[in-house]
């Protein structure tokens, strides 16, 4: 089943002659699956998926979060994407045999991820997720569509600020290859549809790593390949205050000792 919209197909077909689109998508899928597994193993039970895009029919049933009891909100500003995902979620709900309540089924939110305040305070997010608990934030294959004028690093930072300690972040993004042929192909691909609402903006790996500065790096096996940079991190847990780490011990006998006044004898 092909869920691509006409606009996606118009953009993707000429790009396929320049970039290994299927290979890039496979790297992104493997990275996303890996960080999901790591987060779930660490006890994370909720996901906020930014710019979720169309679901892929091949892996929907196998990786559907309902079967793990994961609470998830998928965010996209494309009404067609939201419509398709909503139908998929209703289908999953109709055959939910694991006893999960409605709040544990994936939710969809039609919103612009460039407005973190609107996303984070939406009724859908507040009803489905508890941001006071660790969350997996998926920012995969979407921020390269956000021009610098919109300050993508600051947008991501606002989402990170809202996450609880122990949360995980997965970022995948088109990057600039090291070889000259790759650079030429990428530059040409960016000019295929200059008026497209989804520009392709490749950024250096060092820049993308800097967006997650201050977080704990999470090692992953997937390297992203030639055109995709992937990086995962965890929001650190604040250290306990010294008094909590080393509470002062006061033995019970200490409080019972009283000093007799001078000259007093029992």
Order of alpha helices (4+ residues) and beta strands (2+ residues): alpha-alpha-beta-alpha-beta-alpha-beta-alpha-alpha-beta-alpha-beta-alpha-alpha-beta-beta-alpha-alpha
